Amino acid sequence: MRQLAQLGITPSDVRHIVLTHLNFDHDGGLPDFPHEKIHVHRREYDAYLHPRSWIELAHDRADAAHGPHWMFYDRVDVEWLGLEANRRPFHPEIYPLPLSGRPRGHCGVGIRDGEGWLLQCADALPVGAEYDVPPSWANRMVLGPHGPRFRALAQDHSEVRMLAGNMRREFFRRQPAGRRPTASG
């Protein structure tokens, strides 16, 4: 709520929340938005209800105990810069991109940002990628096989700025204008 206030946004301004996945570190703020529509991939919601792997145990049901208004998508209906996507009916344009792996319904989210794009890669882009830190074997094992796809996207589309899901706060303080993270991984 403090971060929204710093941006001049009140909670009543928020009507939709598009989640990359339902791990506690990505959906922990849902109770602060009891009436908004929560957009999430159907497979991710199924993984939330019925975890099958250790990574899916990071779902915390308390984050949705208030009974959110879930909005599901599960089919690819468009191509976004060469990647399969689902177009959400918003302005600015928003495209969840299935990045299956861990967890099952994990998605990135492409968001129109002026003349370019912001791609929230969530947990599919290793922490440290914004500093060109090569991923560890643990990152590759946990985050899945998406690094080469992100590298290709970064090479082919300079208008896309990529963010990892768990980026360090200092990245946002030190980010020079026009600099975008690479997709090492």
Secondary structure, 3 states (H helix, E strand, C coil): CHHHHHCCCCHHHCCEEECCCCEHHHHCCHHHCCCCEEEEEHHHHHHHHCCCCCHHHHECHHHHCCCCEEEEECCCCEEECCEEECCECCCCCEEEEECCCCCCCCEEEEEEECCEEEEECHHHCCCCHHHCCCCCHHHHHHHCCCHHHHHHHHHHCCCEEEECCCCCHHHHHHCCCCCCCCCCC
